[in-house]
Every structure is written in structure tokens, then in C-alpha cells.
Amino acid sequence: MDRTALADFLRRRREELRPEDVGLPSGPRRRAPGLRREEVAMLAAMSNDYYTRLEQRRGPQPSDQMLASLARALRLSADERDYLYRIAGHNTPDRLGGAHVPPALQRVLDRLDDTPALVLSNLGETLLQNRLAVALLGDRSHYTGLERSEYYRWFTEPATARAMYPEADRDRQSRAQVASLRDAYGALGPQSRAGELVRALLERSPEFAELWERHEVARRFEDHKTLIHPELGAIELDCQALFTEDQSQCLLVLTAAPRTEAAEKLALLAVLGTQSFAG
């Protein structure tokens, strides 16, 4: 780990960003250029003290997860992300099927503040969520390991993973989950993270194993579905998926038809966020 290079790189990237670049209000006049340290720490979901020590060349070696969070917070390109990993003493992650969200895609998400939107990997991992997506779907940032994949949770934790879907629609969703994973498996290969996910699911879920044998392959670009919110009940939504050029990630935007009950419920979510509606 090269602490000097890491500290200088983080500081330079921080100074080049402006609050509006990362979806933050500009606020009062600033004495120094760029983002404040506490703003980067907040965006990366780490303590201000931890980030400050990294910039002061006295921090511990960051984990892979911390580096991924820093890369997203600082809006690093793929090349910059790889450099960050190398100077921190880690191997660079695979670019195909990886968790690094391109800055351009993050900027689009930052501007979607009136409807739920999230960035997903081709393994069903939620990489970023906006505020309304958290209010609608719950915060998915705490999952680790194989559980980061919605495909994995769908078949290994059905009681919780399927609770938002009407029972009549769950079989269709199961087939769609497997078909999407098979598409990723074909692109990434059996020795990839997709292969690891498939092998784990074949061992743990007879339902998955049966559906996997059908060899159905599909990538969903759009869908119409009903989601059941614990406080607001059923919400009918249109889902539109916009894929990156390499097809490894997509921006999923959920919208309701104008002047419908679903649109009113989304408007209520926008006001109340994750607060308890019972209060």
C-alpha cells in the first residue's frame, strides 16, 4: 500500500469535484475548492475520521468494499478506480460484471429525484439507489457476499425477498430471475461470479435447479408489475431498464401512470420517505 500516493490521489479527486457534481446542494460560499472531507465521507458511507486519516497518510489499508465506496463517491472512471485499488495494495476488480458504476450513469441517477430509480449489476446486485427507491424497496446497501444478489435472495430467502410481489406473480418473477441470471452466466462464463452464484443456488434451491434446466434466457428491458408496499399497499408501476454499453449494469426506473392512485402513492413516498406511516 502506497499511503502517500493514496492520500494525494484522494485529495486531488476531492478538490476537482463540486457539490452539484454529486447531487449535493452548493450551500454557502466555500473557502476551499472541491468537496469537503466530511462530504466525501458521507457519500462513501464511512466516518469522517476514517477518511481524514486516509488523506493524512496515516489510515489503515482500506478494504475492497471501502475502495468501491470511495470510487463511487469520487465519481472515478474505470481507469481511476483501477489505479485506486493498485495504490491501496489490492488487485483490480473485474470490469465486466463489476460493481463500479460509471460516473455518467451516476449523474443520471442523481437527477432522478421524483421517481424510484436504482442501478443494478447483471447479477441482480443493487449498486446504487436514490431516496425514493430506498423508500419503496428498502435499503439494499447492507447485503454482503452472495446475498447482494437479488437472484440469490429470491430463492434462498423467499419469505422476505418475495413479500413485495403478489402471490399470483411470483412464478413469473422466478422464471424471469433465472432467465436473467442465465444471460449473465453466458456472458461471464462458469468460472466467474455468475458461475459461483449458479453453483450455490443449484445446491440450495430445488426450485432454482428445476427452472435452470429449462435453459430460458432473457434480458428484461421493460415490465409492468405490482409491488406491495408495507404501508401503502399495492402500487402498479412501469419498469424501464436502460443498459450500459457493455450490458453489465442497468439503470432501472420505476414510474406510475399520471393521475393514478399509484402516482399519488409515489408522491406520498416522496414526502415521507422512510418514515413510519403509522405515525
C-alpha positions in Angstrom: 0.0 0.0 0.0 1.4 3.4 -1.0 -0.1 5.7 1.6 1.4 8.9 0.0 0.0 8.1 -3.4 -3.3 7.2 -2.0 -3.6 10.4 0.1 -2.6 12.6 -2.7 -4.9 10.9 -5.2 -7.9 11.1 -2.9 -7.3 14.8 -2.1 -6.8 15.7 -5.8 -10.0 13.9 -6.9 -12.0 15.5 -4.0 -10.8 19.0 -4.9 -11.9 18.5 -8.6 -15.5 17.8 -7.7 -18.2 20.3 -6.9 -21.3 19.6 -4.8 -23.6 19.7 -7.8 -21.4 17.0 -9.4 -22.5 14.5 -6.8 -26.1 15.7 -6.2 -25.4 17.9 -3.2 -26.6 21.5 -2.8 -23.9 24.1 -3.3 -24.6 25.8 0.1 -22.8 28.9 1.3 -19.6 30.2 -0.2 -16.7 27.9 0.3 -13.2 28.9 1.2 -11.5 25.9 -0.5 -12.2 24.3 -3.9 -14.0 21.0 -4.3 -15.9 18.8 -1.8 -15.3 18.9 1.9 -13.8 15.8 3.5 -17.0 15.2 5.5 -19.0 15.3 2.3 -16.9 12.5 0.7 -17.1 10.5 3.9 -20.9 10.8 3.9 -21.1 9.8 0.2 -18.9 6.8 0.8 -20.8 5.8 4.0 -17.7 6.0 6.2 -16.8 8.0 9.2 -15.2 11.4 8.7 -12.3 10.4 10.9 -11.5 7.3 8.8 -11.5 9.3 5.6 -9.4 12.1 7.1 -6.8 9.6 8.2 -6.5 8.3 4.7 -5.9 11.8 3.3 -3.3 12.4 6.1 -1.3 9.2 5.2 -2.0 7.5 8.5 -5.0 5.4 7.8 -5.2 1.6 7.7 -5.4 -0.3 4.4 -8.9 0.1 3.1 -10.9 -3.0 2.3 -12.3 -3.8 -1.2 -15.7 -2.6 0.0 -14.3 0.7 1.2 -12.5 1.3 -2.1 -15.6 0.6 -4.1 -17.5 3.1 -1.9 -14.7 5.7 -2.4 -14.7 5.2 -6.2 -18.4 5.8 -6.3 -18.3 8.8 -4.0 -15.5 10.5 -6.0 -17.1 9.6 -9.4 -14.0 7.8 -10.6 -13.7 6.4 -14.1 -12.8 2.7 -14.6 -9.1 3.6 -15.1 -9.1 5.8 -12.0 -10.9 3.1 -10.0 -8.2 0.5 -11.0 -5.4 2.9 -10.0 -7.1 3.5 -6.6 -7.1 -0.3 -6.0 -3.5 -0.7 -7.0 -2.1 2.1 -4.8 -4.2 0.7 -1.9 -2.5 -2.7 -2.3 -5.4 -4.6 -3.9 -5.9 -6.4 -7.1 -8.1 -4.5 -9.5 -11.7 -5.9 -9.8 -13.1 -7.4 -13.0 -14.6 -4.7 -15.2 -17.3 -7.0 -16.7 -19.9 -7.7 -14.1 -18.2 -5.5 -11.5 -19.7 -3.1 -9.0 -18.2 0.1 -10.3 -20.9 2.5 -11.6 -19.7 4.8 -14.4 -19.8 8.5 -13.4 -22.1 9.3 -16.3 -24.7 6.7 -15.1 -24.4 8.1 -11.5 -25.1 11.6 -12.8 -28.3 10.4 -14.5 -29.4 8.8 -11.2 -28.6 11.9 -9.3 -31.1 13.8 -11.4 -33.9 11.4 -10.9 -35.4 12.7 -7.7 -39.1 12.4 -8.4 -39.4 8.7 -9.1 -37.7 5.5 -7.7 -34.5 4.6 -9.6 -31.6 2.2 -8.9 -28.5 0.8 -10.6 -28.3 -3.0 -10.9 -25.5 -5.2 -11.9 -26.1 -8.1 -14.3 -26.0 -10.4 -11.2 -29.0 -8.7 -9.7 -26.9 -6.6 -7.2 -28.2 -3.2 -6.2 -25.2 -0.9 -6.7 -27.0 2.5 -6.1 -30.4 3.6 -5.0 -32.0 7.0 -4.9 -34.0 8.2 -2.0 -37.4 7.1 -3.4 -36.1 3.7 -4.3 -35.0 3.2 -0.7 -38.4 4.3 0.5 -40.2 1.9 -1.9 -37.9 -1.1 -1.9 -35.9 -0.7 1.4 -32.2 -0.1 1.8 -30.3 -2.8 0.0 -26.8 -1.5 0.7 -26.2 -3.7 3.8 -26.1 -7.0 2.0 -22.8 -8.7 1.5 -21.4 -11.8 -0.3 -23.9 -13.8 -2.4 -26.8 -12.2 -0.6 -26.0 -8.9 -2.5 -27.7 -10.6 -5.5 -31.5 -10.4 -5.7 -31.4 -13.7 -7.6 -29.8 -15.4 -4.6 -32.2 -13.9 -2.1 -35.2 -14.7 -4.2 -34.5 -18.4 -4.0 -32.8 -18.7 -0.6 -34.9 -16.2 1.4 -38.3 -16.4 -0.3 -40.4 -15.3 2.7 -38.7 -11.9 2.7 -37.5 -11.5 -0.9 -40.9 -12.2 -2.4 -43.0 -10.3 0.1 -43.3 -7.3 -2.2 -44.8 -9.3 -5.1 -48.4 -10.5 -5.3 -48.5 -14.3 -4.9 -50.0 -14.7 -8.4 -47.0 -13.0 -10.0 -44.2 -14.9 -8.1 -43.9 -17.8 -10.5 -43.4 -15.4 -13.4 -40.8 -13.5 -11.5 -39.0 -16.7 -10.6 -38.7 -17.6 -14.3 -37.6 -14.1 -15.1 -34.9 -14.1 -12.4 -33.4 -17.4 -13.7 -33.5 -16.3 -17.3 -31.7 -13.1 -16.5 -29.0 -15.0 -14.5 -28.5 -17.4 -17.4 -27.9 -14.5 -19.7 -25.2 -13.2 -17.3 -23.8 -16.7 -16.9 -23.4 -17.0 -20.7 -21.6 -13.6 -20.9 -19.3 -14.1 -17.9 -18.6 -17.9 -18.0 -18.7 -20.7 -15.4 -15.6 -19.5 -13.6 -17.0 -16.1 -13.0 -19.0 -14.7 -10.1 -22.1 -15.7 -12.1 -20.9 -19.3 -12.1 -20.3 -19.1 -8.3 -23.9 -17.8 -7.9 -25.4 -20.6 -10.1 -23.5 -23.3 -8.3 -24.6 -22.0 -4.9 -28.2 -21.8 -6.0 -28.2 -25.3 -7.5 -27.1 -26.7 -4.2 -29.6 -24.7 -2.1 -32.7 -24.4 -4.1 -34.6 -27.3 -5.8 -36.9 -24.7 -7.4 -33.9 -22.9 -8.9 -32.5 -26.2 -10.2 -35.7 -27.1 -11.9 -36.0 -23.7 -13.6 -32.3 -23.7 -14.6 -32.8 -26.9 -16.5 -35.3 -25.1 -18.8 -32.4 -23.1 -20.3 -34.6 -20.0 -20.7 -32.6 -16.9 -21.5 -33.9 -13.3 -21.4 -32.9 -9.8 -20.5 -35.8 -7.6 -19.5 -35.9 -4.1 -20.8 -39.3 -3.2 -19.6 -42.0 -4.7 -17.4 -45.3 -3.8 -15.7 -45.6 -5.0 -12.2 -47.5 -4.6 -8.9 -45.4 -4.1 -5.8 -46.8 -4.3 -2.3 -45.5 -1.6 0.0 -45.9 -2.5 3.7 -47.6 0.8 4.5 -49.2 1.9 1.2 -50.3 -1.4 -0.2 -50.3 -2.4 -3.9 -48.7 0.1 -6.3 -48.8 -0.6 -10.1 -45.6 0.5 -11.7 -43.9 0.5 -15.1 -40.3 -0.6 -15.0 -37.8 0.6 -17.7 -34.3 -0.8 -17.8 -31.6 1.2 -19.5 -28.4 -0.9 -20.0 -24.8 0.3 -20.2 -22.9 -0.3 -23.4 -21.2 -3.5 -22.1 -24.6 -4.7 -20.8 -23.1 -5.3 -17.3 -25.3 -2.8 -15.5 -28.6 -1.1 -15.9 -30.5 1.9 -14.6 -33.9 0.7 -13.5 -36.6 3.5 -13.4 -40.0 2.8 -11.9 -42.8 5.1 -12.8 -46.6 5.4 -12.3 -49.1 6.5 -14.9 -50.1 10.1 -14.4 -53.2 10.9 -12.3 -53.5 7.4 -11.0 -53.7 6.0 -7.4 -50.1 4.7 -7.9 -48.9 8.2 -8.8 -50.5 9.5 -5.6 -48.7 6.9 -3.6 -45.3 7.7 -5.1 -45.9 11.3 -4.3 -46.7 10.4 -0.7 -43.5 8.3 -0.6 -41.5 11.4 -1.9 -42.8 13.4 1.1 -42.5 10.9 3.8 -39.5 8.8 2.6 -38.7 6.0 5.0 -40.7 7.5 8.0 -43.2 5.3 9.6 -46.6 6.0 8.0 -48.4 4.7 11.2 -47.1 7.8 13.0 
